[in-house]
């Protein structure tokens, strides 16, 4: 066996449609072969009957922001922040991550706005210098109701990291905040506004949405289609929202807030994405549809760790254990093959010859999946 080859044996391979005991050969960063028989090579790595699944593909996480601002008003050095985030992704079994950076904020002089270019540049530097353990891509979350969103998008759309763009409108009365009372509770508590200040804030955000959302949504969507970038909607709540999303060529439905919108998105061929924390916690923290209900209806296509990286693997195994859940291969696909296909990355997400050797070795202990080893393009990164 050559120096750039490795054999993993005595492992339970989680394939597209079944789980089979066997072995797997890594050669030059790719899966070269799979076998249902154990390897007889003395150099083969005995995996003690653990599971082996594809490395997970994360489409939506703002986890990196925590490292750039670990406490309010505390900014951390960019490279160290990016590398710490990268290490957590690897340790969680996430081998491809679309780091979410938000464009447009209702908060004046927000950390997100101040740190935007720094976070992007740190990611790009880490990736280009070969410092990253896993494959980082960019997901731009565009708040279309914010006056400066289009201009900021135009300044960033040429980034070599950019692979996914989502269109959001968090204005009062829109999607996630159809209820003005829910909007008032959330933002008044967050920004500590008086009743009068909150009333003025609501009116300003409504006006911005009316003036900017339609135009910026259309223009950003058109630019993405021209460049072949994957597009996602955000917080669709009605069949009308879904129809609008399809008109713009959107392929990923992020966090639909109702069963009606989730089922309509699934029927329309959009990949329905829900948060893994929703599964782990047993429901949405904001009172929207529970991810488990979408599993029972067979319309949950993609899981995302959102704000808690370790939740992704845990959620995969939980939906495989549900009485009306998915089989283990189907559950694994929600964090591997399905997200990869949704953004056009067809070289990963499956245990098959020719695919990237992005792999996770998992041991289940007291019902919990524990990451033992992680490989990214054949290189052990955890």
Buried (B, 14 or more C-beta within 10 A) or exposed (E): EEEEBBBBBBBBBBBBEEBBEBBBBBBEBBBBEBBEEBBEEEEBBBBEEBBBBBBBBBBBBBBBBBBBBEEEEEBBEBBEBBBBBBBBBBBBBBBBBBBBBBBBBBEEEEBBBBBBBBBBBBBBBBBEEEEBBBBBBBBBBBBBBBEBBBEBBEEBBEBEBBBBBBBBBBBBBBBBBBEEEBBBEBBBEEEEBEEEEBEEBBEEBBEBBEEBBBEBBBBBBEBBEEEEBBBBBBBBBBBEBBEBBBEBEBBBBBBBBBBBBBBBBBEBEBBBBBBBBBBBBEBBEEEBBBBBBBBBBEBBBBBBBBBBBBBBBBBBBBBBEEEEBBEBBBBBBBBBBBBBBBBEBEEBBBBEEEBBBBBBBBBEEEEEBBBBBBBBBBEBBB
